[in-house]
Amino acid sequence: MVNIAVLVSGGGTNLQAILDAQARGDIHNGRVSVVVSSNDKAYALERAKQAGVPGVVRRKKDYASGAEYCRALAQFLQEQDIGLIVLAGFMTVLDEEFCKNFENRIINVHPSLIPSFCGDGFYGLHVHEAALEKGVKVTGATVHFVNAITDGGPIIAQKAVAVEPDDTPEILQKRVMAQAEHILLPRAVSLFCEGKLSVSDSGIVSISE
């Protein structure tokens, strides 16, 4: 059984999608054992509490440097015997050392079809604002492994979502969450826990049945 840590900073809708999938029995050979928030006021902590999952707060500003924060977070996760880390709206940058310590064991969901609208500065509503400004007709979400390059890790899965003529960033965000993020992320978590994901030397993810 793989112990899963979900890292959050806000409302926790993607955390909820994972918790709901777990309650349905759709997360095979894994369980969410802890939720870590960088924000002590994040509603995601209430979602964890309601699901009976321990929630802890680790704020970057409580540490002398980003590197110290990442080392302390890594030590905590190792003490919890965490096999998979899921970033679900986690707004704190994890440094290269942290990413190497958990290489191919950190999964993130990004609200676009990478390589479009990704990288530094592209997060939350900014992604959907950029998509609408560009006039794209299709957007979506990507689940990928995390490395030291922002949104640059190996892609696990993607799902396209249509952009409608009267979309606002907020409306598009909700559609991408419902039609892509909340579907892709729990599925990727289960595949990882089942040992069905492998990454080649060239960074291509293979999924076995």
C-alpha positions in Angstrom: 0.0 0.0 0.0 1.5 3.3 -1.1 1.2 6.2 1.3 0.2 9.4 -0.5 0.8 12.9 0.6 -1.3 15.6 -1.0 0.2 19.1 -0.9 -2.2 22.0 -1.1 -2.5 25.8 -0.7 -6.1 26.7 -1.3 -9.6 25.3 -1.7 -8.6 21.7 -2.5 -11.0 20.7 -5.2 -8.4 18.4 -6.7 -7.7 16.9 -3.3 -11.5 16.3 -3.0 -11.4 14.5 -6.3 -8.8 12.2 -5.0 -10.5 11.7 -1.7 -13.8 10.9 -3.5 -12.1 8.4 -5.8 -10.5 6.8 -2.8 -13.9 6.5 -1.1 -15.3 4.9 -4.3 -12.5 2.4 -4.3 -10.9 3.8 -7.4 -7.5 4.4 -5.9 -5.9 0.9 -6.0 -3.0 0.0 -3.7 -2.7 3.5 -2.3 -4.3 5.8 0.3 -4.0 9.5 1.2 -2.2 9.4 4.6 -1.5 13.1 5.1 -2.4 16.5 3.6 0.2 19.2 3.9 -0.8 22.8 3.4 1.4 25.9 2.9 -1.5 28.0 4.1 -3.1 27.6 7.5 -6.4 29.0 6.2 -6.7 26.7 3.2 -10.1 25.1 3.0 -8.4 22.0 1.8 -7.5 21.3 5.4 -11.2 21.1 6.2 -11.7 18.7 3.4 -9.0 16.5 4.8 -10.5 16.7 8.3 -14.0 15.7 6.9 -12.4 12.7 5.2 -10.5 11.6 8.4 -7.1 12.4 6.9 -4.5 14.2 9.1 -3.8 17.7 7.9 -0.6 19.6 8.8 0.6 23.1 8.0 4.1 23.9 6.7 4.5 27.6 5.8 7.6 28.7 3.9 7.7 32.0 5.8 8.4 30.0 9.0 11.8 29.0 7.7 15.0 30.9 7.1 15.2 30.1 3.4 13.4 28.2 0.7 16.1 25.5 0.8 15.6 25.0 4.5 11.8 24.8 4.0 12.2 22.1 1.3 14.7 20.1 3.4 12.3 20.2 6.4 9.3 19.2 4.2 11.3 16.4 2.6 12.3 15.1 6.1 8.7 15.2 7.3 7.5 13.2 4.2 10.2 10.7 4.6 9.3 10.2 8.2 5.7 9.5 7.1 7.0 6.9 4.7 5.4 8.7 1.7 5.7 6.9 -1.6 3.8 9.4 -3.7 3.5 13.2 -3.5 0.6 14.9 -5.2 0.7 18.6 -5.8 -2.9 19.8 -5.9 -2.8 23.6 -6.1 0.4 23.8 -4.1 1.7 27.3 -4.6 5.2 26.9 -3.1 8.1 26.1 -5.3 10.0 22.9 -4.5 13.7 23.2 -5.2 15.9 20.9 -7.3 17.2 18.9 -4.2 13.6 18.1 -3.2 12.7 17.0 -6.7 15.7 14.8 -6.9 14.9 13.2 -3.5 11.5 12.2 -4.8 12.3 11.7 -8.5 9.4 10.3 -10.4 7.4 10.2 -7.2 5.8 13.7 -7.4 2.7 14.3 -9.6 1.2 17.6 -10.5 -1.9 18.6 -12.4 -1.6 21.7 -14.7 -4.7 23.4 -16.3 -3.5 23.4 -19.9 -2.3 21.1 -22.6 1.5 21.3 -21.9 3.6 22.7 -23.6 0.9 25.4 -24.1 0.4 28.0 -21.3 2.8 26.6 -18.8 6.0 27.4 -17.0 6.8 30.3 -14.6 3.9 32.6 -14.0 1.3 30.3 -15.5 -0.9 29.1 -12.6 -4.6 29.3 -11.6 -6.7 31.8 -13.5 -3.6 33.2 -15.3 -3.5 30.0 -17.5 -7.1 30.4 -18.6 -6.8 34.2 -19.1 -3.8 33.5 -21.4 -5.8 30.8 -23.3 -8.7 33.1 -23.9 -6.4 36.0 -24.9 -4.8 33.7 -27.5 -8.2 32.6 -28.8 -7.5 28.9 -28.7 -10.5 26.7 -29.4 -9.3 23.8 -27.3 -7.6 23.7 -23.9 -7.4 21.0 -21.2 -5.3 19.7 -18.4 -2.1 17.7 -18.0 -0.9 15.4 -15.3 2.9 15.1 -15.2 5.8 14.1 -13.0 7.6 17.0 -11.3 11.2 18.0 -11.8 13.1 21.2 -11.2 11.8 22.8 -14.4 8.3 24.4 -13.8 5.8 22.2 -15.6 8.7 20.5 -17.4 8.5 16.9 -16.1 7.5 13.8 -18.0 3.8 13.9 -19.1 1.6 11.1 -17.8 -1.8 12.0 -19.3 -3.7 14.8 -21.0 -7.3 15.5 -21.7 -8.7 18.2 -24.1 -11.6 20.5 -23.2 -13.5 22.8 -25.6 -13.4 26.5 -25.2 -16.8 28.1 -25.7 -17.3 31.6 -27.3 -18.8 33.2 -24.1 -16.2 31.8 -21.7 -14.7 33.9 -18.9 -11.5 32.7 -17.2 -13.6 31.6 -14.2 -16.1 29.6 -16.3 -13.3 28.0 -18.3 -11.4 27.1 -15.1 -14.5 25.3 -13.7 -15.0 23.3 -17.0 -11.4 22.3 -17.2 -11.5 21.1 -13.5 -14.7 19.1 -14.0 -14.0 17.7 -17.4 -10.2 17.1 -17.1 -8.4 17.7 -13.8 -10.7 15.8 -11.6 -10.7 12.9 -13.9 -7.0 12.7 -14.8 -5.5 13.2 -11.4 -7.2 10.4 -9.5 -6.5 8.0 -12.4 -2.8 8.9 -12.5 -2.6 8.5 -8.8 -4.0 5.0 -9.0 -1.8 4.0 -11.9 1.2 5.1 -10.0 0.2 3.2 -6.9 -0.5 0.1 -9.0 3.1 0.3 -10.4 1.8 0.9 -13.9 3.8 4.0 -14.7 7.4 3.9 -15.9 9.6 6.7 -17.2 12.2 6.1 -19.9 15.7 7.6 -20.0 14.3 10.1 -22.6 11.5 11.2 -20.3 8.6 9.4 -21.9 6.0 7.9 -19.6 4.7 4.4 -20.4 1.5 3.0 -18.9 1.2 -0.8 -18.5 -2.0 -2.7 -18.2 
